[in-house]
Amino acid sequence: MPSSLHLYNTLTQKSEKFEPLNPPFVGMYLCGPTVYGDPHLGHSRGALTMDVLFRYLKHLNFQVRYVRNITDVGHLLNDADEGEDKIGKKAKLDNVEPMEVVQRYTNSYHEALKSINVISPSIEPRASGHIIEQIEMIQEIIKNGFAYETNGSVYFDVIKYAETHDYGNLSGRKIEDLIAGAGENRRSLEGQSEKKNPNDFALWKKASPEHIMKWNSPWGVGFPGWHIECSAMSEKYLGKEFDIHAGGMDLLFPHHESEIAQSKACNHTNPAKYWLHNNMITVNGQKMAKSLDNGILIHELFDGNHHLLDQAYSPMTLRFFLLQAHYRSTLDFSNEALKAAEKGFQRLMNGVKSLEELKPSPNSDYDVSAWKDKLYGQLNDDLSTPQAIASLFEAVKWINEIVSDRSKIDKNDLKILKITFKTFVFEILGFVPEKSENNHILDGVMDLFLEIRNTAKTNKDWETADKIRDRLKKSGIEIMDDKNGSTYRVS
């Protein structure tokens, strides 16, 4: 396979050759969901991006430890340092325990990802299960002079940190601009007076009497800040330095920027060598938002129960839709795009089916080795799944030409084509054939049609044989004839 894997590193803003810290071992971390509701389309993209990377790294014989967390405490409304916990608020509304909310929506998240064939991570820690690690990390940050306690809460001192470190390096923000912007709004920020500076963020928050989820700490009863969770959990399972940290563009600032600051303040090092960020999904050109009523849950996509949907779409249609765009590009959802993805996936599966029917010839009309090298080169180029899918369709074209006897392929090239095609479709890109309840009915009906048509051909009733073929083609079913008989595929 040509070249080596290169990934776009948000930290350096360039594509870099992937060189693990301790090969062949790879550690990677993905910021998982805050589980207070059913997963929406946006939740699928980051998980699927890392799924393809996880699969590809293992295919390249790396030994991967993949950690994807569950945030079940400390993520407050509007991603702020004040207000209600998102999960606590949902628990009050439903009159249940917070962990009932967590379990319900964690299960929903798992079911959604399983449906699109996302592999489970190596470890899936919960923030509430790592309070001790978070407290210990906060204590070390205080000891190193980068945090302070006020009225039972602990805040990260951004100004103090910026004296010796570059706060804003990941997101490209300047500390001077952050200070200026915060200064303009200082008086209007309610509940922020206990901070030295409005840019400071909570490492630990004192719990009000009505706050449900709270723990004892050296600073009193409270709960962890949102950012410290990922820093503590990634360190516990991947070490102070690991290879890949990933998440959505919406987490770049302040979440990931704060993670770097916390880890440097505690461990004197950036936790990850490569920072990967997937872009957002828009809906008909607009950002998903409650105010626009355009947020689509994953299960709504599968059952078609949403006012923006023309029909229900299958899990593999969603997977194909997501992978036909590069993970760093904005992806716009529309019914037209989903219907095109539906047809594209079916075309790919038809290619797999026809591939098994191919017979070798003495010579070959294709440079299959060069095609294989191109596929690997495309994945090595920052996981360019759209280009890889285009190359797979190039092979589908070859397969159809060979089936119809318009071209030839020799034994060696056929072996390479079969192995490479199925490896990329199933093992790396993670597609699986979808079985419809009506498949067995269609098979039975088509067996009857093919039998009638074969009888017509035997009786030299070419008019009837051609009529059956042409009428089926108009209905989207293609009959393929060869010396071994007739088969069909949905086109």
N, C-alpha and C positions, 0 to 999 in steps of 0.2 A: 504494500500500500504506500502511496506517495506521501511525502512531507510528514508533518506531525501536527498534533492538535494545537490550534491557536484559539484563544478566547479573548473577547474584548473586555478589558479591565477598566471599570468605571473609575477606579482610583487613579490610574495613569492616563486615562482617556485614549487608549490605543490598544490595538490587538497585540497580544503577547503569546509567545510559545509557552504551552503549558508544561511546566517542570515542577512536579510535586516536591514538597519539602523532604519527604522520606520515601522515595520510590521503592517498591511498587505500591506503597500504601497511599491512599488518598482520603482526606477528610473533607467533607462538605456539609454545609449547614444552610437550611432554608427557613426563613421566617414563616411559620405556619399561620393559620387563621386564629382570630379571636372568636370563640365559638358561642355566639349568642343568637344565631339565626341560621337558617338553611343556606348552604353555599350558593353563590351566584356565579355567573359566567366568568367574572374576573378572578375568582378563586381557582379556576381550572388552569389558567395560563401559566402561572409560576410553577405549580405542581407538575404540569406536563413538560415544561421546559427542563426542569431538573430531572424528570423521569427519563427523558431522552439522553441527557448528559450522563445520568447514572447507568443507563443501559450501554451507552457507547463506551464509557470508561471501563466497564466490566468486559465488554467485547474486546477492548484493547489490552485485556489481561491485567488491569490494575485491580488491587484489592481495596474496595471502597467502603468506608463507613459513612453512611448518609444519615444525618440527623435533621429531622423536621419537627419543630416544636408545636405544641398546642398552648395558646395563651388563654388561661382560664381565670386570671385575676390581674388587677392593676391597670387594665386598659380603660381609661376613663373616657367619658363622652367627649367628642370633638378632639380626641387625641391630646387633651390638655392635662394640666396638673391639678385641676379643680373639677368638682362635679361628681356625678355618680359613676360607679363602675358599670360598664356596659352589661356585664353578666348579672351583677347584683340588681340592676334596674329591671332586667327581663325576669329575674326570679320573683321580684316583688309583684310585677304585673301578672305573672302566672300563678302566684301564690304557691311556689314550690321552693325547694332547696336550691341554692346556686349550682351545686354539683349535679342536680337533675338536669338543669339547663345545659351544663357542660357536656354531660353524657349524651343527651339527646342530639345535640348538634354536632358533637364529635362523630357520633354514629352516622349522622346524615352526611357529613363531609367524607367519611370513609366510603360510604355507599356510592356517592357521586364519583369519587376518584376510581373506585373499583370498576364501575360501569364503563369508564373510558380506558380501562386497562393500565392504570398507573400503579406501578409496583410500590409496595409499602416500604418506608424507609427502614434503615437498620435499627434506629432508635427514635422513639417519638415521645420525648419528655414533656411533662406539663409544668407550667410555671409554679403552680401551687405545691408541687412535690419537691421544690428546690428552694424553699424559703431560707434554709440554713446557708446554702451556698451564696445566695444573694446578700444575706446579712454579712457574711464573712468578706465578701468582695467590697461592700460598702465600707466596712471597718478599715480595710486596707487603703481605700481611696481617701478616707478621712485622715488616716495616719500619714499618708504621703502629701497631705496639705491641699487636696483638690476638692474637698467637700466640707460642708459645715452643717451643724444641727441647729434648728430654730423651732422652739415650741413643740418638740416631739417629731418634727419632720427633718429630713436630711436632703440637702440640695447640692448638686454638682456646681462648683464655682467655675463658670465658663471663662470669666475674665482672668482669674488666676491661672487657669489652664492655658489660656491663649498667650500668656507671657512667655511660655517656653515651648508651646506646641502650636500646630497649625489647625485651629478649629475651623471647619468649613472646607477642608481640602477635598473631601470626597464629593461634596455637592457643588463645589465651585463657588461657595459663598465667602465673602470677606467679613471678618469679625468686626471691622469698622462699620460696615453697612448694617450688620445685625444690631450693634450697639446703638447706632443712630436711629434705626427703625423702632427699636424697643423704647428708646428714650422719648420719642414722639408720642408713644401710646402709654407711657408709664402711669400717668394719672388715671387713665381709663380702665386699667387692668384691675378688676376686682379680685380680692383674695390673694393678690400677689405680693402684698407688702412685706411678708416675712422673708422674701427673697432679697439678696443683696442687689441682684440685677434681674430684670425680666427675662433675660436669655437663660438664666440658670434653670435647670430641670430637676425634677424630683427623683431621688434615689429611693427614698422611703417617705411615706405619707402617714401622718398621724390620723387615726381613724376617728370619725365622729361617732357619737353613740348609736346613730341609726345605721351606720355602715355594717353590712352583714359579714363580709369576708375580711378577717383581721387576725393578726398574730402578735405574740409578744416579741419584743426586740430590745436591744440595749437603750433605745430611745423612747420606749413606751409601746403601747398597743397601736398597731398600724398595718400597713400593707406595702408591698414593693412598688416602685415606679415601673412604668411600661418598659423602658429601655434596658434596665439592669437585668431583666429576666433572660434575654437572649445572650447577653455577655456571660452570665453565670452558667447557663446551660451549655453553651458552645464550649466554654473552657472545661467544664466537667467531663464532657464526652469526647472532645477533640483536642484538648490541650490549649495552652496559652497561644500557640500559633498553629494554624491549620491552613488548608489549601484554598478552599472556595467558600465564599459566603454569598448567598443569593437572596433575591426578593424582588418585589415589584418596584417600579419607579416611584410610586407613592411613598415608599418607605425610605427613600434615599435621605431625605431630610424631614424631620430631625432624627428619625429612629436609628438609621445606620450610622449617621454622623456621630450621634451620641454613643452608640456602641463602641466606635473606635476610640472616642475620648475616654470612656470608662476603662476600656482595656489598657490603653496607654497609661492612664493615671494609676491603675492598679498593678499592671504587669510590665509596664515600660515597653510595650510593643503593640503594633497593629495586629489584631487577632487573625486576619486573613490576608493571604498573598494576593488572591484574585477576588474582586467584587463584581458580581454579575447582576444585572437588572433587566427584567423583562418589562416591556411597555404595556400600556393599558389597552383594554377593549372598549371601543366606543359603540354606540347603537345609533345607526342611521346618521352618523357624523357627529353625534352629541355624546358628551360624557354621561355615564350612567349615574343617575341621581334620583332620590325619592321625589324631589320636587317636579321632575320631568316625567315621573311614573314610567320610566323605561328600564328599570332594573329587572333583569330576567334571571330567575333561579334556575339552576341546572335541571332540577326535576320538572320544571315547567317546560323547558325545551324538549324534554323527552316525552311529555304527555300532551304537548301542544296547548296547554291551558294558560295562555297569556294573550292579551289583546293585540300585541305586536306580532304574533306568530300566525302565519298562514296555515301551518300544519305542524305535526309533531316531527321531530328529527331524532335519528338514532344516535346512540353514544359514539359509534365510530364515525358518523358524519361530523360530530363535534370535534373529535380528535383530528380528523383530516382537515377541517376548517382551521383549527388552531395551528397545525403544522405547515399549512400552505403559505403562511406568512412568517418572516423571520422574527424571532422572539423579541428583538430590540425595536421592531417597528410597531407603530400603532395598527391595530386590527379592528376594522369596522364591521360590526354585525349588521346583517340584513337578511331578509328571506331569500333574496336573489343569491347572495353569497353562500347561504346554507344549502340551497338547492343545487348550486354548482358543485359544492363540496360533496353532496350526496351522490351526484353523478360521477364525480371524480373517484370517490372511494369504490363505487361499483365497478368502474372501469379497471381499477387496480386489481380488484378481486377476480374479475373476469380474466385478467392477464395471468393471475396465479393458476386459475383453473385450466386455461389453455396451455400454459407452460408444461403441465404434466402430460399433455397429449403430443408434444413435439418428438419427432424422430430424427436421429442424426443422418447427415448426408456425408459423402466423401470429402466435400469441401465446404467452406464457409464464406458468406458474403459480409460478415461483420467483424469488427475489431473489438471483441468482447473484453479482452484484457485492458485495453485503453478505457473502455466504458467503466469497468470496475475501478480502475485507478481514479477516474473522474469522480465517481461516487464518494470514495473515501476522501478525496481532496475537498469536496463540497462540505462534508461533515467536519473535516478538520479546519475549515474556514469558519470558525465561530458558529458551529452547528447550523449551517445554512440548509435547513430542511426544505425550503421551497425549491432550491436548485436540485436537491437530491430527489425530490418527488418528480420534478421535470425529467430527470435522467431515468427514473423508473418508468415514466410514460414513454420515453424514447424506446425502452426495452419492450414495452407493451406493443408498440408499433411493429417492432421486429417480430415479436411472437405472432402477431396477426398475419404478417407477411409470410412467415414460415408455414403457418397453419394452412394458408390458402395456396401454398406451393408457388408463391411469387419469388421466394428466395430460399437459400439453404443455410444450414449451420452444421459444422462437423461435431464429432463426438466430444472433443476436448472443450470447444467453446460452449457447447450445450451444457456440459457439466459446470463450467464456471458461471454461466448465466443462471442456471437453476439455483445453485448454492448462494450466489451473491444476491440475486433478486429476492429470494425468500428470507435471507439473513437480514436485509435492510427493511423489507416490508414488515416482518413479524418480530424479529429479535431486537432491532435497533429502533425503528420508528414505532413499534409496539401495536400495530394494527392486528385485529383478529377478525376472522370471517363472522358475519352476523347471520344468525339463523332465524328466519321468520316462521311464524306459526303456519304460514301458507306455503312454505317451501315444498313440503311433501305433497300437497295438493297440486301445485304447479308441476312437480315432477311427474305425477300420475297423468295429468292432462297432456303434458308434452310427450310422454311415452306413447299415448294414444295417437297424437298428431303425427309423430315420427313413424309409427307403424303404418298408418293410413298412407302417408306420403311414400314410404318405401314400397308399399304394395302398388301404388300408382306408378312408381318408377319401374318396378318389375314388369308391370303390364304395359310399359312404354306410354303411359298416360302423362306425358310431360306437362300438359296444360294444368292438370290438377296438382301435380307436384310443385310446379312453379307458383301456382296460386296460393297454396298453403304457405310456401316460403315467403312470398311477398306480403301476404296479409299479416303474418306473424312479425315480419320486420317492421311494418307500420306500427305494430303494438309494442315495439321495443324488444322483441325477442329475435335473435339472430340464429339461424340454422347453419351449421358448419358441416360440410360433407368432405370426407376423405376416403381412402381405400379401405379403412376399417369400419366405415359406417357413418352415421349422422349423430351429431350432438347439438346441444343448444346452449346459449348463454343470454342473460339479460343484458342488453346493450345500453 
